[in-house]
Amino acid sequence: MALTSTIIFIYALLLLQVSLGSKALEINALVKPKGDQDGYQSLDPSLKVFFKVTDLYLGKTMPIYFASDRDSVPTRLLSREEADSIPFSSSKLPYLLEYFSFSNTSPQAKAMETTLKQCELKSEGNEFNFCVTSLESMLEKTRHFFGTVKPNVLTTKILSSNHALFQNYTFVEKPLEILASKVVACHTMAYPYMVYYCHGHKGHLNRVFKIVLGGDNTERVEAVAVCHMDTSTWDRDHVAFRILGGGPGTSPVCHVLPVDNLLWFA
Ligand SMILES: *[C@@H]1O[C@H](CO)[C@@H](O)[C@H](O)[C@H]1NC(C)=O
């Protein structure tokens, strides 16, 4: 049990850093891979989710890591009633560690603290961020962001049972750009139950694509790709720059969305 949870937490931390862009600065420090001089090849395969906007064309082949959270993180959102019965605040961390039977110095404790702190960040500028612990609160807060417009939702789907986490994939259909004026991306967080960190943007800082990929092992993945067009506020040590070259503001950074993440758009 303890070992499984440790794996879950470390794994979810990796996912987190992949998805958060500028907000992931503190979290980067936790997962910075060793031996960066060797660049791409020495990186943990789970970080190979980044690519360039110019890679988005029919026939392009590239190695991608598709996290499939199903076996490793909780897969069900709590009901609002259940969620509301457990405190969700960094000030209650000592109580929560006791509640979930994690020691103060465990990786789980560190991950929970990181998640709670991330969830307590205030929205700034054009960005709107929030965490949700139940489906009801996700729908409520998303509705609030979109106002009177009804949003659509996109997810990444792995359409085969023999999923390989890391392999070469080829774009088997022309990437389809989704034109959206408002986008909210919700990422699963490292926590003992399912928590989503959602961040929304207005305007065209991000481009969203629906992509269809064929794996070397013949599997098919229908995925969501997000391209961050403005990386000027990103940390220069962001792992995406190590993989793609360049630095803050020099070029857009795209990444695939892991399974179980949600992208709301209107
Ligand atoms: C992807 O294909 C390239 C070129 O054929 C090969 O060198 C590389 O090992 C492959 N990567 C994976 C993860 O299979």
The ligand as an ORCA input file, in Angstrom:
! r2SCAN-3c Opt
* xyz 0 1
  C      11.192      6.104    -32.640
  O      11.740      5.952    -33.949
  C      13.089      6.316    -34.047
  C      13.458      6.270    -35.530
  O      13.044      5.078    -36.139
  C      13.913      5.344    -33.201
  O      15.284      5.676    -33.275
  C      13.432      5.465    -31.751
  O      14.115      4.519    -30.939
  C      11.937      5.227    -31.651
  N      11.521      5.544    -30.289
  C      10.729      4.752    -29.588
  C      10.367      5.232    -28.218
  O      10.275      3.698    -29.988
*
